[in-house]
Amino acid sequence: MFCLDFAFAFFIHGIIVKYTHNEHRFLTNLKQSPPPSSFPSTSVGPRIAWTYGLGGLSGLGAAIALYPFDIVRMSVIEKGKSHFAFSSIPYMSVYLGTYFIIRDEKWTFLEKFGFANVAAGLGAVAELPFDQAKVAISGSTRMAVITTGMRIPLAALLLVSYDQILVGKIVRKKAESDGT
């Protein structure tokens, strides 16, 4: 994934979380509370599928939004092949799904950052087989793996930042409802 993909995917993810179910429940992991009544299902399996599916849907939305403007992919993908960012779908599915399914609201920043690195690493593993542009830009699969590995800490920081934005929205919403 490239930089603007993250911003669009986070935006889409946040909108879907906001309008499909209680944000606080989404940010609370499976061990701490049952899913909200508006959640697609109360059992763990569908909740996991929903969380990973929501990540994939966010990646798809970002890929669709950026498709007409993705000059980098257009210029490096050989003629006759699609420059659609298919790799954004598995990346965001694993990246967001892994982080938010296990995330604990009591984690410190370092714990969030550590687990976000794991989620970003797993997302990168899911993405690389589908990312023709990254391999073309890097010159080889080996170099694509190396550059992807170097990007994992940045992706982790972006994920923790996005998490903080969601948490901040919840805190502000709760303060407004409490009248403070």
N, C-alpha and C positions, 0 to 999 in steps of 0.2 A: 504494500500500500504506500501511497505517497501522502504528503501532508494534508492536503485539502480533503482527502477521503475521510480522514479521522474526524475533522470538523463536521462534515455533512453527516457522517454516521452517528456521531454523538448527538447532533441536533435531532435527527430522526428518532434515535433511541429514546431521548428525553421526552419528545412529543408523544411517542407511543406509550411510554411508561405513565406519563401524566394522564392520558385519556383512556387507558384501558383498566387501570386499577390503582389502588392507593399506593403512592410512592413510598411511604414508610414501610409498608409490607414488602414491597419489591426489594428494598434495601436491607431487609432483615433476613438472615439466612435460614435455611430449612430447619436447623436444630432449635431455633429460638421461638418460632411462632408458626402457627398454621397459615396457609395462604388465605387471603381475604375472600369473602364470599363472592366478589365479582371476578375472581380469578378463574381461568378456564376450567380448573379442576382442583379438588382438594387433596388429591394423592400426589406423592412425590414424583413419580415418573412423568406425568403430564406437566408438572411444574418445571422439571428439568428440560423437557422438550420445549416448553414455552420460552424459557430463558435463553436457551441456545438458538431457538428459532427467531426470537426477537433480535438477537445479535446478527443473524444471517439476513433478516429483513432489513436491518439498518445498513448492512453492507451493500445489499442489493439497491436500496434507495440511493445511497451515495454513488454507487457505480452508474446508475441511470442518470442522476443529476449531473454528473461530471462527464459523461460520455461525449457529448458534443464538443466539449472544451479540452479534452485530454490530448493536447498537442504532443506531449512526450510519448505517450503510447502510440499515437498515430504515426509518429516519425520513426519509431524503432521496430514496429511490427511489420513484417514483410507484406507486400501488397497481396490482396486476396484473402488475408486472414483478418478476423475481427480484432479490433483494438479495445473491445469492451473489457472492463476490469473485472472479469469473472473471479479473480483471486480475492477481491474484497469480500465476497460472500462467505467463503470458509474462514477467512481471517477474522472477520468481525464476529462470526458465530462462535468460534472458539475463544477469541480474545475477551469479548464481553460476557459470553455465557459462562466460561470457567471462572472469571473473576466474581461475577454477581451471584452465582449459585452457591459459592462457598464463603463469600465476603461476610465478615463479622463486624458489626458496628462498633465493637469495643477495641478493634485493632488500633495500634499506634500507627503513626505515619510510616515508620520503618517496616512494620508488619504488612501494611497495605502495599508499600513499594516492593517488598520482597515477593509477595504473592502476585502482584501485577507483573513483575518480571517473568514469573512462571507462566502466567496467562499470555503475555506477549510472546514468549518463546514458543509455547504450544500453538498460538495463532500463526506464527511465522512458519512452523513446520507444516501446518495445514494449508498455508497460502502458497508456498514456493512451487509445488508442482503445477499450479495453475497460472503462475505469473510469468508469461512469456516475455513481457517488457523488461522485467528486472534481469532476467538471464541475458537478454539482448543488450541491455545497457552495460551490464557487468562484463560481458564478453565470454563468460563461462559459468557453468552451474556452481563451480567451486567458489568463484568470486562473488556470485550472488548470495551464497550461503554466508560468506564472510561479511558482506555489507549488511545483510539482514541481521546477523548477530550483533553487529555494532549498533544497530538501530533499536534493539530491544529495550535498553534502559530509557531511551526517549519515549518509546511507546508506553512503558510502564509509568513514567511521570505524567504523560497525558491522561492515562487511565485513572490514576490517583487524583489528578486535578478535576477530571470529569466527575468522579465520585464525590469530591468535596463540593462541587457545584450543586449536585443533587441533594446532598446532605444540607447545604446552606439553604436551599429552597424549602426544605422540610422544616428547618428550624424557624425560618421567617414565617412560613405559613402557620406553624403552631403558635408562635408569638402573636400573630395577628388574631388568631381564633381565641387566644386566652385574654386578649385585650391589652397586652403590654406593648 
